[in-house]
Amino acid sequence: MKILSENRLYMSDELEQEIHIADGAKVLVYDEKNILEKVTFWNWASLKYFGYFETADKFEKHFLINGQDAKCEIFSLLSSAGEKITAKINGELAASWAYLNMHIVSFVSDGWLIDLDGIVHITEGIEKVEWYLVEENIFLGATGKVRGLPTLLVHSNDVKASHACNMERISDDKLFYLRSRGLPREDATVLMLESYIAKIFGDLEWVHAELFESTKERILERIKSK
């Protein structure tokens, strides 16, 4: 178990399977190697988590807000390089005045399967909590599959919340506007995909622009090679 107390960006190589965010610490985490499994928050702690998962593997993350006025923002992008990627991302609010925002984007290419469980659990007896859960699944071909199961376990009445699960396909109809402005299909597709990448990693750009650009190019190169 490792305690993060410095207000900065932590990379995958600095992480352990379990970490704690110390009282009042404001940290960012970039996790691309499936190191992290559990995060516990204490009072006034704040985390922006950026996860990029591209291997055919199982990923399970548990974010436990155990301190008042703690804030957790989870941004993850799934893009399997193999036949299947399985992910379970669990956000648990166990303290009052807590905030949780979970936003997950999946790129689903032909022949790939993404199995995703996004879970929000609000324990009994807490108050004034706020949470949001969004899952966006972007189909890049005709034969990819996705199973999305956003799960809400709410045991408190004093909450402000919303959730959504969207399925979209990159099609000629959606690309028509860009192509009518003279962009080739491939360039128009890349431009649309960049907008989704920015939804997940946009905040990272302000802290580490080089890491943001390299992550974006890595994702786009993998998609182009398929």
N, C-alpha and C positions, 0 to 999 in steps of 0.2 A: 504494500500500500504506500502511495506517495502523496504528500500534501503539496498542493500548488498554492503559493502565497504571493508570488511576484505578479505584478500587473503587466503581462506581456503575452506574446504568442509562443505556444509550446508546440514543437514538432513531434512526429510519431516516435522518433528515437529517444525522446525524453520521457515517454509515457510508460506506465506499468498497467497491468490488467485492472487494477483498482486505484482510483485517485480520489482525493478529497479537495474541495475548493474551500480554502480557509475563510474565516470571518472577514467580510469586507473586501476580499480579493476580486479583481476584475480581470479575467483571463480569457484567452482565445486558444483553441486547440485545433490543430490540423492533423487528422487521423486518416492515413491512407494504407496502413499496414495491418489493420485489424488487431491492434494491440489492446486497445481500451475495451473493457467489458462493463465496468460500473463506475459511476461518478456520484459522489455524495456532496451536497451543498450545505453550507452552514450559513449563519445569519448574514444577510446583506451580500452574500456571494453572488457573482455574476459570471456566466460562461456563454461564449459563442463557440459552438462546436461545428467544425466543417469536416464532413466525412465523404470520401470518394472511394467507392468499392467497385472493382472491375474484374475480379477473379471469380471463377465458379466455385463458390465456397459458402459457408454459413456464417452469418454475422449476427451477434446478439449483443445489444447494448441496453443498459439500465441506468437511467438518470433519476436519482432520488433527491428531491428537494426536501431537506430535513431542517432547514433554518428559515426563520421569518424574513420576509422582504427579499428573498433570493430570486434570481432571474436566470432562466435557462432558455437559450435559443439553439435549436438543433437544425442544421442544414445538411442534408445528405443527398448524394447523387449515386444511383446504381446503374451500372452499365456492364453486364456480364460478358466476359471474353469467352466463356464456355457455354455449355448447354443450359446451366441453371445457376441462379444465385438466390440464396435464401436469406432473408433479413428479418430480424425481430427487434424493433426499437421501442423501448418501454419508458415512458415518462411518468413518474409517480410524484404527486404533490402531497406531502405529509406535514405541511406547516402553513400557517395563515399568511396572507398578503404575498403569496408566491405567484410567479408568472412563468408560463411555459409556452413556447412557440415551436412547433415541430413542422418542418417543411421538407418533404421528400420528393425528388424527381427521379423517375426511372426512364431510361432510354431502352426500348425493346426492339431489337433487330430480328430479322428472319431466323427462325430456328431456335431462338433463345426463350427461356422461361424465367421470369422473375416472380418469386413468391415472397410477398411482403406483408408483415404484420406491424402496423403502427398502433401503439396502445397508450392510452392516457388513463391513469388511475388516480382518483381523488379520494383520499381517505376520509373517514368520518370525523366530525368534530372540528374541522378547520373552517375558516371563513375568509371572505374577500380574496378569493383566488381567481386567476385569469389564465385561460389556456386556449390554444388554437392548434388544430391539426389539419394539414393539407397534404394530400398525396396526388401527384400528377404523373400519369403514365403516358409516355409519348411513343407511339408505334412508328418505327422507321421503315417497316415493310408490311407484308401481308400475312406472314405465318408466325410471327412472334406471339407469345402468350404471357399474360400477367394475372396473378391472383392477389388482389389487394383486399385486406381485411382491416379497415380502421375500427378499433375497438375502444369504447368509452365505458369506464367503470366509475361511476360518479356516486359518492356516498355523502355528499353535502349539498345543501340547497343554496348556499351563498357563493355562487360562481358566475362568472361571465365567460362564455365559451362559444366556439363554432368549430365545425369540421366539414371537410369536403374530400371527395375522391373523384378525380377526373380521368377520363380516357380520351386521348386525342390521337389523330393520325396525321402525319405529314403527307398531304395530298396536293394534287394540282390545283384544286379549288382554293386551298389555304394559301398556296404560293402564287395565285393569280395576280394579286396586287403587285407583289415585288417583281414578278416576271414581266408584267405590263410596263414596268419602269425600266426595262432593258437588262435586268439581271438574268444570267443563265440559271437554269434550274439548280445546279449544284451550289452556286453562290447564294441563291435565295434560301436554300435549305440550311446552309451553314449559318446564315444570318438569323434564321428562326431558332436554330439550336443554341446559338450564342445567347439569345435572350433567356432561355431556360437556365443555361449555365450561370448567367449573371444573377438569376434569382437565388441560386444556392451560394455562390462564391463572391457575390458583389461586395459584401462588407469586407471580405478578405483583401480586395484590391486596395482599399484605403490604408491597410496596415502593411501589406507586403505585395506590391504591384508585380514584382517579378514572379512570385509564387503563383499569383492569380493567372498571369499570362501563360506560364508553363503548364499549369493544370488545364486551362482551357484548350491549349494546343494539343496536349496529350489526349484529351477526350475526343476532340474533333479528328485527330489523326487515326485513332482506333476505329471510329465510325466510318471514315472514308476508306479504310483498308478492308472493310467487310463487304 
